[in-house]
Amino acid sequence: MDHRYILTLDGTDVPGIVSHVSSFFFERGYNIEESAQFRDPFSDRFFLRTVFCGPAVSDPVALTGELRAIVPASDLNCAITDADRPMKIMLAVSKWGHCLTHVLAAWKRGALNCDIVGVVSNHQDMAGQVAWYGLPYHYLPVTPETKREQETQIIELMEESGAKLLVLARYMQVLSTEMCEELSGRAINIHHSFLPGFKGAKPYERAYERGVKLIGATAHYVTSDLDEGPIIEQAVERVTHALLPNQLIETGRDIESSVLTRAVRWHCEHRVLRNGGRTIVFP
């Protein structure tokens, strides 16, 4: 029975990368099912995502090393992962559960190639919702004095469960610089797209006062620059003067939920490659 794997690759663009990759897999008895590539003309970097199938890979690291040895790019980054092995992820939430519920529902119906191993929260509000899905709920209250200790507990839970991604599903705590560095490229956050225009409390009320015509949301990787990390997905919806602040909030929550779920899906399918402060998202 054939096994499916995903190759992700990036490096300085040089002639022949695609040819080397396709020949590499052909010579080892693998068949390429799909492939997408992109060259960034500004950074002169080449990005590739390839799904291939064939004999079981006993040592993905060794196979990656063989591929790296024949591709001419000197600064090549590449990884081979099992396409049929769901990525383990952990969710974090505070009091609002719209994003959490959307991600959990998508996971439950099999729309996400992931294995949710638990939910962490600084509040107990979502405990019943998480229990309905049969998942562990880790209540970790936090104060300014205990912030680093609480973050260490989250990291330990991820390590113990094997979680490779932390999804901030409206987790209303700013991660420390140390936490951001620890989870670089492994934590996704969601925020309304009024930022940075409407930072602070009650952004939708302030947007209503300004008569906004678009409601949106942005999913991005977490960095120490608050809500400024590499963007994975965004969406907007037109609104009119007739919508009251509470209606704007509900519209925004719907968008936040779907945008975050798509970002999680694409990350778990290894479709997102970092390109400095930007991302390459392969369809």
C-alpha positions as CSV (number, residue, x, y, z in Angstrom):
1,M,0.0,0.0,0.0
2,D,1.4,3.4,-1.0
3,H,2.2,6.0,1.7
4,R,1.7,9.7,1.2
5,Y,4.2,12.3,2.2
6,I,4.7,16.1,1.9
7,L,7.9,17.8,0.9
8,T,8.3,21.5,1.7
9,L,11.4,23.3,0.5
10,D,12.8,26.8,0.2
11,G,16.1,28.3,-0.7
12,T,17.9,30.7,-3.0
13,D,16.6,30.3,-6.5
14,V,18.9,28.4,-8.8
15,P,18.2,26.6,-12.1
16,G,17.1,23.0,-11.9
17,I,15.5,22.7,-8.4
18,V,12.3,21.2,-9.8
19,S,14.1,18.8,-12.1
20,H,16.3,17.6,-9.2
21,V,13.3,17.0,-7.0
22,S,11.3,15.2,-9.5
23,S,14.2,13.0,-10.6
24,F,15.0,12.3,-6.9
25,F,11.6,10.8,-6.3
26,F,11.3,9.0,-9.6
27,E,14.6,7.2,-9.0
28,R,13.4,6.0,-5.6
29,G,10.1,4.7,-6.9
30,Y,7.8,7.5,-5.7
31,N,5.1,9.2,-7.7
32,I,4.3,12.9,-7.4
33,E,0.6,13.5,-6.8
34,E,0.7,17.3,-6.7
35,S,3.2,20.1,-6.7
36,A,3.2,23.9,-6.4
37,Q,6.1,26.3,-6.5
38,F,6.7,30.0,-6.3
39,R,9.7,32.3,-6.9
40,D,9.8,35.5,-4.9
41,P,11.5,38.1,-7.2
42,F,12.3,40.4,-4.3
43,S,14.1,37.9,-2.0
44,D,15.2,35.7,-4.9
45,R,14.0,32.7,-3.0
46,F,12.2,29.6,-4.4
47,F,9.4,27.8,-2.5
48,L,8.1,24.3,-3.2
49,R,5.4,22.0,-1.8
50,T,5.1,18.5,-3.2
51,V,2.9,15.6,-2.3
52,F,4.4,12.2,-3.3
53,C,3.4,8.6,-2.6
54,G,5.1,5.3,-2.7
55,P,7.1,3.0,-0.4
56,A,7.1,3.8,3.3
57,V,9.8,6.2,4.4
58,S,11.6,4.7,7.4
59,D,13.7,7.7,8.1
60,P,12.4,11.0,6.8
61,V,15.4,12.9,8.2
62,A,17.8,10.7,6.2
63,L,15.7,11.0,3.1
64,T,15.7,14.8,3.5
65,G,19.4,14.8,3.9
66,E,19.8,12.9,0.6
67,L,17.6,15.4,-1.2
68,R,19.5,18.4,0.3
69,A,22.8,16.9,-0.9
70,I,21.7,17.0,-4.6
71,V,19.8,20.3,-4.8
72,P,22.2,23.0,-5.8
73,A,20.9,25.7,-3.4
74,S,23.4,26.2,-0.6
75,D,20.9,27.6,2.0
76,L,18.2,25.0,1.4
77,N,15.5,24.4,4.0
78,C,13.5,21.2,3.4
79,A,11.3,18.8,5.4
80,I,9.4,15.6,4.7
81,T,6.3,14.8,6.7
82,D,3.8,12.0,6.7
83,A,0.7,13.4,4.9
84,D,-1.6,10.8,6.6
85,R,-0.4,11.5,10.2
86,P,-2.5,14.3,11.7
87,M,-0.5,17.1,13.4
88,K,-1.1,17.3,17.1
89,I,-2.3,20.8,18.2
90,M,-3.4,22.5,21.4
91,L,-6.0,25.3,21.6
92,A,-6.0,28.3,24.0
93,V,-9.1,30.3,24.8
94,S,-10.3,32.8,27.4
95,K,-14.0,33.7,27.7
96,W,-15.3,34.0,24.2
97,G,-15.8,30.6,22.5
98,H,-16.8,31.4,18.9
99,C,-13.4,30.6,17.4
100,L,-12.9,27.6,19.7
101,T,-16.2,26.1,18.8
102,H,-15.6,26.6,15.0
103,V,-12.2,24.9,15.1
104,L,-13.6,22.0,17.3
105,A,-16.5,21.4,15.0
106,A,-14.3,21.4,11.9
107,W,-12.0,18.9,13.7
108,K,-14.9,16.7,14.8
109,R,-16.3,16.3,11.3
110,G,-12.9,15.5,9.9
111,A,-12.3,18.8,8.0
112,L,-8.9,19.4,9.7
113,N,-5.9,17.1,9.4
114,C,-5.0,17.5,13.0
115,D,-5.4,15.8,16.4
116,I,-6.5,18.2,19.1
117,V,-4.8,17.1,22.3
118,G,-6.4,19.6,24.7
119,V,-7.4,23.2,25.5
120,V,-5.8,25.6,27.9
121,S,-7.5,28.6,29.4
122,N,-7.0,31.3,32.0
123,H,-10.8,31.1,32.7
124,Q,-13.2,28.2,33.3
125,D,-16.0,29.5,31.0
126,M,-15.4,27.0,28.1
127,A,-14.8,23.9,30.3
128,G,-18.3,22.5,29.6
129,Q,-18.0,23.1,25.9
130,V,-14.6,21.3,25.7
131,A,-15.9,18.5,27.9
132,W,-18.6,17.8,25.3
133,Y,-15.9,17.0,22.8
134,G,-14.2,14.7,25.2
135,L,-11.0,16.8,25.4
136,P,-8.8,17.7,28.4
137,Y,-9.4,21.2,29.7
138,H,-6.4,22.8,31.5
139,Y,-7.4,25.7,33.7
140,L,-4.3,27.8,34.1
141,P,-5.2,31.2,35.8
142,V,-2.6,33.9,35.2
143,T,-1.6,37.2,36.9
144,P,1.2,39.6,35.9
145,E,3.2,38.0,38.7
146,T,2.6,34.4,37.6
147,K,2.7,35.0,33.8
148,R,6.0,33.3,33.1
149,E,5.2,30.3,35.3
150,Q,1.8,29.9,33.6
151,E,3.4,30.1,30.1
152,T,6.0,27.4,31.2
153,Q,3.0,25.2,32.1
154,I,1.6,25.6,28.6
155,I,4.9,24.7,27.0
156,E,5.2,21.6,29.3
157,L,1.7,20.5,28.3
158,M,2.6,20.9,24.7
159,E,5.7,18.8,25.1
160,E,4.0,16.1,27.1
161,S,1.2,15.8,24.6
162,G,3.4,16.1,21.5
163,A,1.5,19.2,20.3
164,K,3.3,21.0,17.4
165,L,1.0,24.0,17.2
166,L,-0.7,26.4,19.7
167,V,-3.8,28.0,18.3
168,L,-4.9,31.1,20.2
169,A,-8.7,30.9,19.7
170,R,-9.4,34.3,21.2
171,Y,-7.0,33.8,24.0
172,M,-6.9,37.3,25.5
173,Q,-3.4,37.3,26.9
174,V,-0.3,38.8,25.3
175,L,2.4,36.2,25.1
176,S,5.8,37.1,26.5
177,T,8.8,37.7,24.3
178,E,10.2,34.4,25.6
179,M,7.0,32.5,24.8
180,C,6.9,34.0,21.3
181,E,10.5,32.9,20.6
182,E,9.9,29.4,22.0
183,L,6.9,29.0,19.7
184,S,8.2,30.8,16.7
185,G,6.3,29.5,13.6
186,R,4.2,27.2,15.9
187,A,1.6,29.6,17.3
188,I,-1.3,31.2,15.4
189,N,-3.4,34.1,16.6
190,I,-6.6,35.7,15.3
191,H,-7.6,39.4,15.5
192,H,-10.1,41.7,14.0
193,S,-8.7,43.7,11.0
194,F,-9.4,47.0,12.6
195,L,-6.0,46.7,14.1
196,P,-3.9,48.8,14.2
197,G,-6.6,51.5,13.5
198,F,-8.8,50.6,16.5
199,K,-6.5,49.2,19.2
200,G,-7.6,49.0,22.8
201,A,-11.0,48.4,24.4
202,K,-14.3,48.3,22.5
203,P,-12.9,48.4,18.9
204,Y,-16.3,47.6,17.3
205,E,-18.0,50.5,19.1
206,R,-15.2,52.8,17.9
207,A,-15.6,51.4,14.4
208,Y,-19.4,52.1,14.6
209,E,-18.7,55.7,15.5
210,R,-16.4,56.1,12.5
211,G,-19.0,54.5,10.2
212,V,-16.8,51.6,8.9
213,K,-18.0,49.8,5.7
214,L,-15.8,46.7,6.0
215,I,-15.5,44.2,8.8
216,G,-12.6,41.8,8.7
217,A,-10.2,39.4,10.5
218,T,-6.6,38.4,10.2
219,A,-4.9,35.1,11.2
220,H,-1.2,35.3,11.7
221,Y,1.8,33.7,13.3
222,V,2.6,35.0,16.8
223,T,5.6,37.3,17.2
224,S,6.8,39.6,20.0
225,D,5.4,42.5,17.9
226,L,1.7,42.4,19.0
227,D,-0.6,41.4,16.1
228,E,2.2,42.1,13.6
229,G,3.3,38.5,12.8
230,P,3.4,37.0,9.3
231,I,-0.2,36.9,7.9
232,I,-1.7,33.5,6.9
233,E,-5.3,34.4,6.0
234,Q,-7.6,37.4,5.9
235,A,-11.2,38.0,5.0
236,V,-13.6,41.0,5.0
237,E,-17.4,41.5,4.6
238,R,-19.2,44.7,3.7
239,V,-21.5,46.3,6.3
240,T,-23.8,49.2,6.2
241,H,-24.7,52.1,8.5
242,A,-27.8,50.2,9.6
243,L,-25.8,47.7,11.7
244,L,-25.5,48.5,15.4
245,P,-22.3,47.7,17.4
246,N,-23.6,44.4,18.6
247,Q,-24.4,43.4,15.0
248,L,-20.9,44.4,13.9
249,I,-19.5,42.2,16.7
250,E,-21.4,39.2,15.6
251,T,-20.4,39.7,12.0
252,G,-16.8,40.0,13.1
253,R,-17.0,36.9,15.2
254,D,-18.2,34.8,12.2
255,I,-15.3,36.1,10.1
256,E,-12.8,35.5,12.8
257,S,-14.0,31.9,13.3
258,S,-13.7,30.9,9.6
259,V,-10.4,32.7,9.0
260,L,-8.8,31.1,12.0
261,T,-10.0,27.6,11.0
262,R,-8.7,28.0,7.4
263,A,-5.3,29.2,8.8
264,V,-5.1,26.1,11.1
265,R,-6.1,23.8,8.2
266,W,-3.4,25.2,5.9
267,H,-0.7,25.0,8.6
268,C,-1.6,21.4,9.4
269,E,-1.4,20.5,5.7
270,H,2.1,22.2,5.5
271,R,0.8,24.7,2.9
272,V,2.3,27.7,4.7
273,L,6.0,28.6,4.2
274,R,7.6,31.6,5.9
275,N,9.3,34.2,3.7
276,G,10.8,36.7,6.2
277,G,7.9,38.7,7.5
278,R,5.5,37.3,4.8
279,T,4.1,33.9,4.1
280,I,3.7,31.8,1.0
281,V,0.4,29.9,1.2
282,F,0.1,27.2,-1.5
283,P,-3.5,26.3,-2.6
